[in-house]
Amino acid sequence: MTDDPGKKRAVVADDLPLIRCGLRIVAERCGFGIVAEVESIPELRCSFAAAPPALLIAGTNLLGADLIAEIPGALRRIPELRIVVAGSQGDVSAAQSAIRAGAHGYIHKGSRIGELYSAVRAVLAGGMYIDPQLVGQLLYDDPVEPVAGLSRRELDVLEMISNGLTNRQIASRLHIGVRTVEECRAVIRRKTGLNDRSELTAFARRVTGSMVSRGHGSPAVHRAGALGRRG
């Protein structure tokens, strides 16, 4: 525990001391001063009240209580809080519940420290991170959830990818450079945890179809409407 005012504050939470130790190492490597290590929901709430953190890395169970159920309330109290949840390996249901509750990242407890570090860095950069072993099934089950951290331009590029357009065609339609399109592709893959171009294309098609079927409409159509209203 530290009270260094020059560092952002983080909380690590789990009912196992060894897990908390690993979470603390990652937070410190990301430049955070740890203000609290907690093992229960009451301790977690007290830590938030004492010093609102910028980051929470937590296991799904805190002395038998459900951490995921606590996420919406935590985000209401601290809207800028970024949350990474560490759960059981292969637990798709917990991953879905965590993301829907508002978590920005989900990773299993058996992951290497380097992967947890990547997850934290991704969510701190404004994106999302889903355990690579779970991302495929999550995208099939509910493809809209992982796009929450994408920017408007990234959503536009995603829709163009779903339509089979090349980088040059996307650049022409969006009036941006080909290099910018390539960078958007890379950012989308990083934020969603996708591994290659084929996964990105399949993801884009599922997301676009799901958004339209749910009444969210097409990202590029919304963008065109906004541009039209400016005139």
C-alpha positions, 0 to 999 in steps of 0.5 A, spaced: 500 500 500 502 506 498 500 514 498 504 517 493 500 523 490 505 523 484 502 516 481 495 514 479 491 510 484 489 503 483 485 497 487 487 490 487 482 485 489 481 478 490 480 473 496 487 469 495 493 473 497 498 470 491 493 472 486 493 479 489 500 479 489 500 478 481 495 483 480 499 488 484 505 487 480 502 488 474 499 495 476 505 497 479 509 496 472 503 500 469 505 506 473 500 505 479 501 506 486 497 501 490 492 504 495 489 498 497 489 491 496 482 488 498 479 481 499 472 482 500 466 487 497 465 491 504 473 492 503 472 494 496 467 499 498 471 502 503 477 503 499 473 507 493 470 511 499 477 513 502 481 514 495 477 513 488 482 509 484 483 510 476 484 502 476 481 496 479 483 489 477 479 484 481 478 477 481 470 475 480 469 472 487 471 476 494 470 471 500 464 468 496 461 475 494 460 476 486 464 482 484 461 482 477 454 484 481 458 490 484 461 493 477 455 497 475 455 501 482 462 502 482 462 505 475 456 510 478 460 512 483 467 513 479 465 514 472 472 514 470 474 508 473 477 502 468 476 495 470 479 489 469 476 482 471 480 476 472 476 470 472 476 462 471 479 459 465 474 458 460 468 461 464 464 464 458 458 466 462 462 470 467 466 474 461 459 475 458 456 478 465 463 482 466 463 485 460 455 487 460 456 489 467 461 495 465 468 491 465 473 494 460 477 487 460 476 480 462 482 475 463 483 468 466 487 467 472 491 462 469 494 467 464 501 470 464 503 476 467 505 479 460 498 478 458 495 481 464 499 487 463 497 487 455 490 487 458 491 493 463 494 497 458 489 496 453 483 498 457 487 504 460 488 506 452 480 507 452 479 500 449 477 493 451 481 486 452 478 480 452 481 473 453 484 470 447 481 463 449 474 466 450 473 472 444 471 467 439 465 464 443 463 471 445 463 474 439 459 469 436 454 469 442 454 477 443 458 481 438 455 487 439 458 488 446 466 488 444 465 494 440 463 499 446 470 501 446 471 503 439 471 510 436 466 512 431 471 512 425 473 505 427 466 503 427 465 506 420 472 502 418 469 496 421 462 496 417 466 497 410 470 491 412 464 487 413 462 489 406 468 486 403 472 493 401 479 494 400 483 498 404 484 503 398 476 503 397 475 504 405 480 510 405 476 513 398 469 512 401 471 515 408 476 521 405 482 518 409 489 515 408 490 508 406 495 508 412 490 511 417 485 505 415 491 500 416 492 503 423 484 503 424 484 495 423 490 494 428 487 498 433 480 494 432 484 488 433 488 490 439 481 493 442 477 487 441 483 481 442 482 479 435 488 475 432 488 476 424 485 479 418 480 473 417 477 474 425 477 481 424 473 480 417 468 475 421 467 479 427 465 485 422 460 482 419 457 479 425 457 486 429 454 490 423 449 484 422 447 484 429 447 492 430 442 493 424 438 487 427 437 490 434 435 497 431 442 500 432 443 502 424 449 502 420 455 506 423 456 509 416 449 511 415 449 515 422 456 518 420 453 521 414 446 523 417 451 527 422 455 530 416 448 532 413 446 536 419 452 540 419 450 543 412 
